[in-house]
Amino acid sequence: MRRKIVAGNWKMNIEHAEGKELINDILSGLSNVEESKQVIICPPFIHLQQAAELVHGTSHVSIGAQNCYTEASGAYTGEVSAAMIKSTGAGSVILGHSERREYFNESNEMLAQKVNIALENGLQVIFCCGEAKEIREAGTQNSFVEGQIKDSLFHLSAEQMANVVVAYEPIWAIGTGLTASSDQAQDMHAHIRSVLAAKYGQELANNTSILYGGSCKPTNAAELFACPDVDGGLIGGASLKAADFQGIIAAM
């Protein structure tokens, strides 16, 4: 049975002291998370070790990074390797977020390299995919998202793929106040699962968690999470407020 997951992406927000306070506020409002569910907090790199120490011993709450580099080490000033992330106590990494694709020109081929090195270092990958407004309006969103998945993930073995979580983020619904309807989210998530099933078989597809990431809030989380193929959320702005994030977690 696949896990229900809520992952919070802080993006480039929250200074060091504030991060400790936010994590403690989130944890203080949570009872132990059930075994079938997982909460992942993904702060900027400066918080990773502190955050991992704060959640240590908390049932099914873990820490993830927002990115890693394609190489193991070397003269890459400003970059952070998967091994460095793992050494902080973090267990996951977000790869392929739409902002990384748009602002930093991350290609499907580059992301395939990042996926490889993250998995080699024992990190769970939260792989983001999704379409822009013009692609949605043209009605080609299914083939576009399918291409992202095939180009960046389909070189993986089934064993490797078992450590990948997929996050669908309709780019037109991030930071715009727009949200995909529950029907739109379910249709895309079901399509993603069918794409995985065609490559890896139905059992692996059924066991892969597929998260929704696009202006998910406490007010709409329950409706979205009730969809049969929506297994939780990758949360942006709402993860910066403890009460909002707790409300979304409760909707699992």
Buried (B, 14 or more C-beta within 10 A) or exposed (E): EBBBBBBBBBBEBBEEEEBBEBBEBBBEBBEEBEEEBBBBBBBBBEBBBBBBBBBEEBBBBBBBBBBBBBBEEEEEEEBBBBBBBBEBBBBBBBBBBBBBBEEEEBEBEBBBBBBBBBBEBEBBBBBBBBBBEEBBEEEEBBEBBBBBBEBBBEEBEEEBBBBBBBBBBBBBBBEEEEBBEBEBBBBBBBBBBBBBBEBBEEEBBEBBBBBBBBBBBBEBBBBBBEBEBBBBBBBBBBBBBBEBBBBBBBBB
